[in-house]
Amino acid sequence: MSILKRFISYYQPYRVLFFADMFCAVLVSAVDLAFPQILNFLSSNVFTQGRDVILSSIGYAGLLLLALYILKYFCQYFITSWGHIMGARMEADMRLDLFDHYQRLSFSYYDKNNTGEMMSRLVNDLFDVTELAHHGPENIFISVLKIAGSFILLLMINVKMTMLLFLVTLIMVVFSIERNFRMKAVFMDNRVKIAQVNASLQDSLAGIRVVKSFANEEVERNKFCKSNQDFLASKTRSYKMMGGYHAWNSLFTGLLYIAVIVAGGYFIAEGTLHVTELVIYILYINIYVNPLEVLINFTEQFQKGFSGFKRLTDILETQPEIIDKPDAVPLDQVRGEIEFHNVSFRYNNEDDVLHDVSIRIPAGKNIALVGPSGGGKTTLCSLLPRFYDVTAGSITIDGKDIRDLTLKSLRSAIGIVQQDVYMFSGTIKENIAFGKREATEEEIMEAARNANIHDYIMSLEEGYETFVGERGVRLSGGQKQRLAIARVFLKNPPILILDEATSALDNESERYIQQSLEKLSADRTTIVIAHRLSTIRNADEIIVITDEGIKERGTHRELISENGIYSNYYHMQFEGLESATPDYDQYR
């Protein structure tokens, strides 16, 4: 019932269109029901009269029927066009709601779910919802109206024959309900299997360069072939079930006509039914049977649309883990003093990635985090903008717990350049402007200059209007990195997080970018994650983090003189040592 209520709620913005559609449906049904009655009247009262009466009446009857069918034409046009438009609008609303909810879901959701499957719910699962939203109420309403109307009129002609008809109809209804429950599971399985096909396709195409570099096209083909065959098997099961379903209902429809012919012949022989009444009865049988067939076909349509909508509601009912508190306040007038108080964090039920970490970063200072991969450096920085919430402890900015702040104001105050740079499909200008949507062209160009990418952009034929391609495929790694840095220059936040921000740059570019980053970092709180230690020599404090927590902290000179982990790491990079990794165990 909760799913049904949610589905009905999407009709609310279009209730005028919905009721107009239903009104037209009533008129169409009335015209269909009126035709046999008009024919019955003409057969009984006009066609039995003389030539003059027939000729004087038939013209008026023709005009009446013409008017009725012209009315039906306009009503049918409205139902078919605007009824479907209403369904398409509802589908668009559902798709927008789902997209908005995807935007609200926390990183933890994306850690556990495949992008291709999420896209399938957004696109494929809603295809049949348009038909269900339009034809659902209309088919039920028209069919019930026609069945009830024709059934009453059939009773008026012959009660005994109509009760026999009702008995066969009851068997059809029971059969349809039983098959309906069985089809529900099959159509839901169809949705799951096509989502797996989309997931396999998305994964293969996103990594096509890796696939080709390893000459593993056949491996990816086999993976896709398996998901494709699973979907085919699921569709085959559904079509077999549909085939049996429609074949049995076709048989039941035939039984209706057999019952009418046999019973009609018997009643004519008994003298309780006239031949003309049987003809009219058969006309009403057509009106009676047609909506039955519509309802039977609608059962399949309903299960397809319902299974798609059910998968949509499964997502909409998933609550984001990171949300604003009811009394959350905006973060304003940011100084940038950050403090991690006894912070611990784990992903799901795994072991702690961070345990009892305490760091105080004064406003405007530049702090560098170094250490082996897996030590928790990136995780620590992901906690600051609340991509994840701490398992224990707290994080404050200017003395305010970040969980008491609105997410929008918190994340607006933090600029991030990540190691894995993402470029949106669009122009260079649009990608830089992502840092500040209302930025002027001059501001965008200034940001590019600060990131040492302006001259390169101007050398392109279309300059800032150059398309970068999907995920920035037309740019080198260093160029994408500098565009990402330009975004942050444009955003101009009081707090910076630089996660390997210069990792993809050559030495010359790194030198220019480092100067730009130092300029950007001035009077701003900056957290730098770095493996290339040349970028952090001038940091106010360097913190060495391993999987056992903070092991060393101090300035570059202080840590070099301690001859510990940082010193060992530094000498590996700048003195040509070929040891694979520092022996961290000796410092534990």
C-alpha positions as CSV (number, residue, x, y, z in Angstrom):
1,M,0.0,0.0,0.0
2,S,2.9,2.4,0.7
3,I,4.2,1.8,-2.8
4,L,0.7,2.4,-4.2
5,K,0.4,5.7,-2.2
6,R,3.7,6.9,-3.4
7,F,2.8,6.1,-7.0
8,I,-0.5,7.9,-6.7
9,S,1.2,11.0,-5.2
10,Y,2.9,11.5,-8.7
11,Y,-0.6,12.2,-10.1
12,Q,-1.0,15.2,-7.8
13,P,0.6,17.9,-10.1
14,Y,-1.4,16.7,-13.1
15,R,-4.8,16.0,-11.4
16,V,-6.6,18.3,-13.9
17,L,-5.1,16.5,-16.8
18,F,-5.9,13.2,-15.1
19,F,-9.6,14.0,-14.6
20,A,-9.9,15.3,-18.1
21,D,-8.4,12.0,-19.3
22,M,-10.9,10.0,-17.2
23,F,-13.8,12.2,-18.5
24,C,-12.8,11.5,-22.1
25,A,-12.6,7.8,-21.2
26,V,-16.2,8.0,-19.9
27,L,-17.4,9.5,-23.2
28,V,-15.6,6.9,-25.2
29,S,-17.2,4.1,-23.2
30,A,-20.6,5.7,-23.5
31,V,-20.3,5.9,-27.3
32,D,-19.3,2.2,-27.5
33,L,-22.2,1.2,-25.2
34,A,-24.7,3.4,-27.1
35,F,-24.2,1.8,-30.5
36,P,-25.9,-1.5,-29.8
37,Q,-28.7,0.3,-28.1
38,I,-29.2,2.6,-31.1
39,L,-29.1,-0.5,-33.4
40,N,-31.6,-2.3,-31.1
41,F,-33.9,0.7,-31.3
42,L,-33.7,1.0,-35.1
43,S,-34.2,-2.8,-35.5
44,S,-37.3,-2.8,-33.3
45,N,-38.9,0.5,-34.1
46,V,-37.7,1.8,-37.5
47,F,-36.5,-1.0,-39.7
48,T,-39.8,-2.8,-39.2
49,Q,-41.8,0.1,-40.6
50,G,-42.5,1.1,-44.1
51,R,-40.1,2.5,-46.7
52,D,-41.0,6.2,-46.1
53,V,-40.5,5.9,-42.3
54,I,-37.1,4.2,-42.8
55,L,-35.9,6.8,-45.3
56,S,-37.0,9.7,-43.2
57,S,-35.4,8.3,-40.0
58,I,-32.1,6.8,-41.3
59,G,-30.6,10.2,-42.1
60,Y,-31.1,11.5,-38.5
61,A,-29.8,8.2,-37.1
62,G,-26.7,8.6,-39.4
63,L,-26.1,12.2,-38.2
64,L,-26.5,11.1,-34.6
65,L,-23.9,8.3,-35.0
66,L,-21.6,10.6,-36.9
67,A,-21.7,13.2,-34.1
68,L,-21.1,10.5,-31.5
69,Y,-18.0,9.1,-33.4
70,I,-16.6,12.6,-34.0
71,L,-16.9,13.2,-30.2
72,K,-15.2,9.8,-29.7
73,Y,-12.4,10.9,-32.2
74,F,-11.5,14.0,-30.1
75,C,-11.8,12.1,-26.9
76,Q,-9.6,9.3,-28.2
77,Y,-7.0,11.8,-29.5
78,F,-6.9,13.5,-26.0
79,I,-6.5,10.1,-24.3
80,T,-3.8,8.9,-26.6
81,S,-1.8,12.1,-26.7
82,W,-2.2,14.0,-23.5
83,G,-2.7,10.8,-21.5
84,H,0.7,9.6,-22.6
85,I,2.2,13.1,-22.0
86,M,0.9,13.0,-18.5
87,G,2.6,9.6,-18.0
88,A,5.8,10.9,-19.5
89,R,5.8,13.9,-17.2
90,M,5.3,11.6,-14.2
91,E,8.1,9.4,-15.4
92,A,10.3,12.5,-15.7
93,D,9.4,13.5,-12.1
94,M,10.2,10.1,-10.8
95,R,13.6,10.1,-12.7
96,L,14.4,13.6,-11.2
97,D,13.4,12.5,-7.7
98,L,15.7,9.5,-8.1
99,F,18.6,11.6,-9.4
100,D,18.1,14.1,-6.6
101,H,18.2,11.2,-4.1
102,Y,21.4,9.8,-5.7
103,Q,22.9,13.3,-5.1
104,R,22.0,13.1,-1.4
105,L,23.2,9.6,-0.8
106,S,26.5,9.3,1.1
107,F,29.8,8.0,-0.2
108,S,29.3,4.7,1.7
109,Y,26.3,3.9,-0.7
110,Y,28.5,4.4,-3.8
111,D,31.2,2.3,-2.2
112,K,28.8,-0.7,-2.2
113,N,26.8,-0.2,-5.4
114,N,27.7,-0.4,-9.1
115,T,27.2,2.7,-11.3
116,G,25.8,0.6,-14.1
117,E,23.1,-0.8,-11.9
118,M,22.2,2.6,-10.6
119,M,21.9,3.9,-14.1
120,S,19.6,1.0,-15.0
121,R,17.2,2.0,-12.2
122,L,17.3,5.6,-13.5
123,V,16.7,4.8,-17.1
124,N,15.5,1.2,-17.9
125,D,13.3,0.6,-14.9
126,L,11.2,3.6,-15.6
127,F,10.4,3.0,-19.2
128,D,7.3,1.0,-18.5
129,V,6.2,3.4,-15.8
130,T,4.9,5.9,-18.4
131,E,2.6,3.3,-19.8
132,L,1.4,2.2,-16.4
133,A,0.9,5.8,-15.2
134,H,-1.3,6.5,-18.3
135,H,-3.0,3.3,-19.1
136,G,-3.3,2.0,-15.5
137,P,-6.2,4.1,-14.2
138,E,-7.6,4.6,-17.7
139,N,-7.7,0.8,-18.5
140,I,-9.2,-0.1,-15.2
141,F,-11.8,2.7,-15.3
142,I,-12.9,2.2,-18.9
143,S,-12.9,-1.6,-18.5
144,V,-14.9,-1.6,-15.3
145,L,-17.3,0.9,-16.9
146,K,-17.8,-1.2,-20.0
147,I,-18.0,-4.5,-18.2
148,A,-20.5,-3.2,-15.7
149,G,-22.6,-1.4,-18.4
150,S,-22.6,-4.2,-20.8
151,F,-23.3,-6.8,-18.1
152,I,-26.4,-4.8,-16.9
153,L,-27.6,-4.6,-20.5
154,L,-27.0,-8.3,-21.1
155,L,-29.0,-9.1,-18.0
156,M,-31.9,-7.1,-19.4
157,I,-31.8,-9.2,-22.6
158,N,-31.4,-12.7,-20.9
159,V,-30.6,-13.4,-17.3
160,K,-29.8,-17.1,-17.5
161,M,-27.4,-16.7,-20.4
162,T,-25.7,-13.8,-18.7
163,M,-25.2,-15.7,-15.4
164,L,-23.5,-18.5,-17.5
165,L,-21.3,-15.8,-19.0
166,F,-20.5,-14.5,-15.5
167,L,-19.4,-18.0,-14.4
168,V,-16.8,-18.3,-17.2
169,T,-15.7,-14.7,-16.4
170,L,-15.1,-15.6,-12.8
171,I,-12.9,-18.5,-13.8
172,M,-10.9,-16.1,-16.0
173,V,-10.4,-13.7,-13.1
174,V,-9.2,-16.4,-10.6
175,F,-6.8,-17.7,-13.2
176,S,-5.5,-14.2,-14.0
177,I,-4.9,-13.4,-10.3
178,E,-3.0,-16.7,-9.8
179,R,-0.7,-16.1,-12.8
180,N,-0.3,-12.4,-11.8
181,F,1.6,-13.4,-8.6
182,R,3.8,-15.8,-10.6
183,M,4.6,-13.1,-13.2
184,K,5.6,-10.6,-10.6
185,A,8.7,-12.5,-9.6
186,V,9.7,-13.1,-13.2
187,F,9.5,-9.4,-14.2
188,M,11.4,-8.4,-11.1
189,D,14.1,-10.8,-12.1
190,N,14.2,-9.2,-15.6
191,R,15.0,-5.9,-14.0
192,V,17.8,-7.4,-11.9
193,K,19.3,-9.1,-15.0
194,I,19.2,-6.1,-17.3
195,A,20.8,-4.0,-14.5
196,Q,23.7,-6.6,-14.4
197,V,24.0,-6.2,-18.2
198,N,24.3,-2.4,-17.8
199,A,26.8,-2.8,-15.0
200,S,29.0,-5.1,-17.1
201,L,28.8,-2.7,-20.1
202,Q,29.6,0.4,-18.0
203,D,32.5,-1.3,-16.3
204,S,34.0,-2.5,-19.6
205,L,33.6,0.8,-21.5
206,A,34.9,2.9,-18.6
207,G,38.0,0.7,-18.5
208,I,38.3,0.3,-22.3
209,R,41.9,1.6,-22.3
210,V,43.0,-0.9,-19.7
211,V,41.2,-3.7,-21.6
212,K,43.0,-2.9,-24.8
213,S,46.4,-2.4,-23.2
214,F,46.2,-5.9,-21.8
215,A,44.6,-7.3,-25.0
216,N,41.8,-8.7,-22.8
217,E,38.9,-8.0,-25.1
218,E,37.9,-11.6,-25.1
219,V,37.8,-11.7,-21.3
220,E,35.4,-8.7,-21.2
221,R,33.4,-10.3,-24.0
222,N,33.0,-13.5,-21.9
223,K,31.9,-11.5,-18.9
224,F,29.4,-9.5,-20.9
225,C,28.2,-12.6,-22.6
226,K,27.4,-14.3,-19.3
227,S,25.3,-11.4,-18.0
228,N,23.7,-11.1,-21.5
229,Q,22.8,-14.8,-21.5
230,D,21.4,-14.6,-17.9
231,F,19.1,-11.7,-19.1
232,L,18.1,-13.7,-22.1
233,A,17.2,-16.7,-19.9
234,S,15.2,-14.5,-17.7
235,K,13.3,-13.0,-20.6
236,T,12.7,-16.4,-22.1
237,R,11.1,-17.5,-18.8
238,S,8.9,-14.4,-18.8
239,Y,7.8,-14.9,-22.5
240,K,7.0,-18.6,-21.9
241,M,4.8,-17.6,-18.9
242,M,3.2,-14.8,-20.9
243,G,2.6,-17.2,-23.8
244,G,0.7,-19.6,-21.5
245,Y,-1.1,-16.8,-19.8
246,H,-2.4,-15.3,-23.0
247,A,-3.2,-18.7,-24.6
248,W,-5.3,-19.8,-21.6
249,N,-7.2,-16.5,-21.6
250,S,-7.8,-16.8,-25.4
251,L,-9.3,-20.2,-24.7
252,F,-11.5,-18.7,-22.0
253,T,-12.7,-16.0,-24.4
254,G,-13.6,-18.7,-26.9
255,L,-15.5,-20.5,-24.2
256,L,-17.5,-17.3,-23.7
257,Y,-18.6,-17.3,-27.3
258,I,-19.3,-21.0,-27.3
259,A,-21.5,-20.6,-24.2
260,V,-23.4,-17.8,-25.9
261,I,-24.0,-19.6,-29.2
262,V,-25.0,-22.9,-27.5
263,A,-27.2,-21.2,-24.8
264,G,-28.6,-18.8,-27.4
265,G,-29.6,-21.6,-29.7
266,Y,-31.3,-23.4,-26.9
267,F,-33.2,-20.3,-25.7
268,I,-34.3,-19.6,-29.3
269,A,-35.5,-23.1,-29.7
270,E,-37.5,-22.8,-26.4
271,G,-39.0,-19.5,-27.7
272,T,-37.6,-17.4,-24.8
273,L,-35.2,-15.5,-27.0
274,H,-35.6,-13.8,-30.4
275,V,-32.9,-14.0,-33.1
276,T,-32.6,-10.2,-33.2
277,E,-32.0,-10.2,-29.4
278,L,-29.2,-12.8,-29.9
279,V,-27.6,-10.5,-32.5
280,I,-27.7,-7.5,-30.0
281,Y,-26.5,-9.9,-27.3
282,I,-23.4,-10.8,-29.4
283,L,-22.7,-7.2,-30.0
284,Y,-22.7,-6.6,-26.3
285,I,-20.5,-9.7,-25.9
286,N,-17.9,-7.9,-28.0
287,I,-18.1,-4.9,-25.8
288,Y,-17.9,-7.1,-22.7
289,V,-15.0,-9.3,-23.9
290,N,-12.9,-6.4,-25.2
291,P,-12.3,-4.8,-21.8
292,L,-11.7,-8.2,-20.3
293,E,-8.8,-8.7,-22.8
294,V,-7.6,-5.1,-22.0
295,L,-7.4,-6.0,-18.3
296,I,-5.7,-9.3,-19.1
297,N,-3.0,-7.4,-21.2
298,F,-2.9,-4.7,-18.5
299,T,-1.8,-7.4,-16.0
300,E,1.5,-7.8,-17.9
301,Q,1.9,-4.1,-18.2
302,F,1.2,-3.6,-14.5
303,Q,3.8,-6.1,-13.5
304,K,6.5,-4.5,-15.7
305,G,5.7,-1.0,-14.5
306,F,5.3,-2.0,-10.9
307,S,8.6,-3.9,-10.8
308,G,10.3,-0.8,-12.2
309,F,8.6,1.5,-9.7
310,K,9.4,-0.9,-6.8
311,R,13.1,-0.8,-7.6
312,L,12.8,3.0,-7.7
313,T,11.2,3.1,-4.3
314,D,13.9,0.8,-2.9
315,I,16.4,3.6,-3.6
316,L,14.2,6.5,-2.5
317,E,13.7,4.7,0.9
318,T,17.4,4.4,1.4
319,Q,18.4,7.0,3.9
320,P,21.6,9.0,3.5
321,E,24.0,8.3,6.3
322,I,25.4,11.9,6.2
323,I,22.6,14.5,6.7
324,D,22.1,17.8,8.3
325,K,20.9,17.9,11.9
326,P,17.5,19.6,12.3
327,D,19.3,22.4,14.2
328,A,22.4,22.6,11.9
329,V,23.8,26.0,11.5
330,P,25.8,27.5,8.6
331,L,29.6,27.8,8.8
332,D,30.4,31.5,8.2
333,Q,33.3,33.8,8.8
334,V,35.7,30.9,8.6
335,R,39.2,31.4,10.2
336,G,40.2,27.8,9.4
337,E,41.3,26.4,12.8
338,I,40.9,22.6,12.5
339,E,41.1,20.1,15.3
340,F,40.8,16.3,15.2
341,H,39.8,15.1,18.7
342,N,40.6,11.4,19.4
343,V,39.2,10.5,16.0
344,S,38.6,6.8,15.1
345,F,37.1,5.5,11.9
346,R,36.3,2.2,10.3
347,Y,34.5,1.3,7.0
348,N,31.4,-0.8,7.8
349,N,32.5,-3.6,10.2
350,E,36.1,-3.7,9.2
351,D,39.0,-2.9,11.5
352,D,39.8,0.7,12.4
353,V,41.5,2.7,9.6
354,L,42.2,5.5,12.0
355,H,42.4,5.0,15.8
356,D,42.4,7.8,18.4
357,V,44.1,10.4,16.1
358,S,44.4,13.9,17.5
359,I,45.7,16.8,15.4
360,R,45.4,20.5,15.8
361,I,45.9,22.7,12.8
362,P,46.1,26.5,13.5
363,A,44.3,28.8,11.1
364,G,46.3,29.7,8.1
365,K,48.9,26.9,8.6
366,N,50.1,24.4,6.0
367,I,50.1,20.8,7.3
368,A,51.5,17.9,5.3
369,L,50.5,14.2,5.8
370,V,53.0,11.6,4.6
371,G,53.4,7.9,5.1
372,P,52.7,4.5,3.5
373,S,49.6,3.8,1.4
374,G,46.8,2.5,3.6
375,G,47.8,4.6,6.6
376,G,44.6,6.6,6.5
377,K,45.8,10.0,5.1
378,T,43.1,10.3,2.5
379,T,40.5,8.9,4.9
380,L,41.4,11.6,7.5
381,C,40.9,14.3,4.9
382,S,37.6,12.7,3.7
383,L,36.3,13.0,7.3
384,L,36.8,16.8,7.3
385,P,34.1,17.6,4.7
386,R,31.9,14.8,6.1
387,F,32.1,12.4,3.2
388,Y,32.1,9.9,6.1
389,D,31.3,10.5,9.7
390,V,33.8,9.6,12.5
391,T,33.2,6.3,14.3
392,A,34.5,7.9,17.5
393,G,35.8,11.3,18.6
394,S,35.0,14.6,16.8
395,I,36.3,17.2,14.3
396,T,35.9,20.9,14.8
397,I,36.4,23.9,12.6
398,D,36.9,27.2,14.6
399,G,35.7,25.3,17.6
400,K,32.4,24.1,16.0
401,D,31.7,20.4,15.6
402,I,31.3,19.8,11.9
403,R,28.3,17.5,12.6
404,D,26.5,20.7,13.9
405,L,27.1,22.5,10.6
406,T,25.1,22.4,7.4
407,L,26.8,20.2,4.8
408,K,26.5,22.9,2.0
409,S,28.3,25.6,4.1
410,L,30.9,23.1,5.3
411,R,31.8,21.8,1.9
412,S,31.6,25.3,0.4
413,A,34.4,26.3,2.8
414,I,36.7,23.4,1.7
415,G,38.5,23.1,-1.7
416,I,39.7,19.7,-2.7
417,V,42.1,18.6,-5.4
418,Q,42.2,14.8,-5.5
419,Q,44.7,12.4,-6.8
420,D,42.1,10.9,-9.2
421,V,41.0,13.9,-11.2
422,Y,37.6,13.9,-12.8
423,M,36.7,15.9,-15.8
424,F,33.1,16.4,-16.8
425,S,32.1,16.0,-20.4
426,G,32.0,19.5,-21.7
427,T,34.3,22.4,-22.4
428,I,37.4,23.5,-20.6
429,K,35.6,26.6,-19.5
430,E,32.7,24.6,-18.1
431,N,35.1,22.3,-16.2
432,I,37.0,25.2,-14.5
433,A,33.7,27.1,-13.8
434,F,32.6,24.1,-11.8
435,G,34.4,25.7,-9.0
436,K,32.2,28.8,-9.1
437,R,29.1,28.6,-11.4
438,E,28.6,32.3,-11.6
439,A,32.2,33.1,-12.4
440,T,33.0,35.7,-15.1
441,E,35.2,34.8,-18.0
442,E,38.0,36.9,-16.6
443,E,37.8,35.1,-13.3
444,I,38.0,31.7,-15.1
445,M,41.0,32.9,-17.1
446,E,42.7,34.2,-14.0
447,A,42.2,30.9,-12.2
448,A,43.8,29.1,-15.3
449,R,46.8,31.5,-15.1
450,N,47.3,30.7,-11.5
451,A,47.2,27.0,-12.3
452,N,49.7,27.5,-15.2
453,I,47.3,26.2,-17.8
454,H,46.2,29.4,-19.5
455,D,48.9,29.5,-22.2
456,Y,48.1,25.9,-23.2
457,I,44.4,26.6,-23.4
458,M,45.0,29.6,-25.6
459,S,47.1,27.5,-27.9
460,L,44.1,25.3,-28.7
461,E,42.1,26.2,-31.8
462,E,38.9,26.7,-29.8
463,G,40.6,28.0,-26.6
464,Y,38.4,27.8,-23.5
465,E,35.5,26.3,-25.6
466,T,37.5,23.2,-26.4
467,F,35.7,20.0,-25.5
468,V,37.7,17.8,-23.1
469,G,35.9,14.5,-24.1
470,E,34.5,12.0,-21.7
471,R,36.4,12.0,-18.4
472,G,38.9,14.5,-20.1
473,V,40.2,11.8,-22.5
474,R,41.6,14.5,-24.8
475,L,43.8,15.9,-22.1
476,S,47.0,14.6,-20.6
477,G,47.2,13.7,-16.9
478,G,49.1,16.8,-16.0
479,Q,46.7,19.0,-17.9
480,K,43.7,17.5,-16.1
481,Q,45.5,18.0,-12.8
482,R,46.1,21.7,-13.5
483,L,42.4,22.2,-14.6
484,A,41.4,20.6,-11.3
485,I,43.7,23.0,-9.5
486,A,42.2,25.9,-11.5
487,R,38.8,24.9,-10.1
488,V,40.0,25.4,-6.6
489,F,41.6,28.7,-7.4
490,L,38.2,29.8,-8.7
491,K,36.4,28.5,-5.7
492,N,38.8,30.4,-3.4
493,P,38.0,28.5,-0.2
494,P,39.4,29.2,3.3
495,I,40.4,25.6,3.7
496,L,42.3,23.5,1.2
497,I,42.9,19.8,0.9
498,L,45.5,18.8,-1.7
499,D,45.5,15.0,-2.2
500,E,48.6,14.4,-4.4
501,A,47.7,17.6,-6.3
502,T,50.9,17.6,-8.3
503,S,51.4,13.9,-8.7
504,A,50.7,13.9,-12.5
505,L,53.0,16.8,-13.3
506,D,56.4,16.9,-14.9
507,N,59.2,18.6,-13.0
508,E,58.9,21.9,-14.8
509,S,55.1,22.1,-14.4
510,E,55.4,21.0,-10.8
511,R,57.7,23.9,-10.0
512,Y,55.2,26.4,-11.5
513,I,52.2,24.8,-9.9
514,Q,54.0,24.6,-6.5
515,Q,54.5,28.4,-6.7
516,S,50.8,28.8,-7.5
517,L,49.8,26.5,-4.7
518,E,52.0,28.4,-2.2
519,K,50.3,31.6,-3.4
520,L,46.9,30.0,-3.0
521,S,47.8,28.6,0.4
522,A,48.8,32.0,1.9
523,D,46.7,32.8,4.9
524,R,44.6,29.7,4.3
525,T,44.5,26.4,6.3
526,T,46.0,23.8,4.0
527,I,46.3,20.0,4.3
528,V,48.6,18.4,1.8
529,I,48.8,14.6,1.2
530,A,52.0,13.9,-0.6
531,H,54.4,11.1,-1.6
532,R,56.5,13.5,-3.6
533,L,58.3,15.2,-0.7
534,S,59.6,18.0,-2.8
535,T,56.1,19.6,-2.6
536,I,56.0,19.8,1.2
537,R,59.5,21.0,2.3
538,N,58.1,24.4,3.3
539,A,55.1,23.0,5.2
540,D,54.6,24.4,8.7
541,E,54.3,20.9,10.1
542,I,54.7,17.4,8.6
543,I,52.8,14.5,10.2
544,V,53.9,11.0,9.5
545,I,50.9,8.5,9.6
546,T,51.2,4.8,9.4
547,D,48.6,2.1,10.0
548,E,49.4,2.5,13.7
549,G,48.6,6.1,13.8
550,I,50.8,9.2,14.1
551,K,54.4,8.2,14.4
552,E,56.3,11.5,13.7
553,R,55.5,15.2,13.5
554,G,57.6,18.3,13.0
555,T,59.1,20.5,10.3
556,H,61.1,19.2,7.4
557,R,64.4,20.0,9.1
558,E,63.3,18.5,12.4
559,L,62.2,15.2,10.9
560,I,65.3,14.9,8.8
561,S,67.4,15.3,11.9
562,E,65.5,12.6,13.7
563,N,66.6,10.1,11.2
564,G,63.3,8.2,11.4
565,I,60.5,7.2,9.0
566,Y,60.4,10.6,7.2
567,S,64.1,10.8,6.9
568,N,64.3,7.3,5.4
569,Y,61.5,8.1,3.0
570,Y,63.2,11.4,2.0
571,H,66.5,9.7,1.3
572,M,64.8,7.1,-0.9
573,Q,63.5,9.8,-3.2
574,F,66.5,12.1,-3.4
575,E,69.5,9.9,-2.9
576,G,68.6,7.2,-5.4
577,L,68.1,4.3,-3.0
578,E,66.3,1.4,-4.7
579,S,64.7,-0.2,-1.6
580,A,61.1,-1.0,-2.4
581,T,59.7,0.5,0.8
582,P,61.0,1.8,4.1
583,D,61.1,-0.7,6.9
584,Y,58.4,0.8,9.0
585,D,58.5,-2.0,11.6
586,Q,61.8,-0.7,13.0
587,Y,60.1,2.5,14.1
588,R,57.2,0.8,15.9
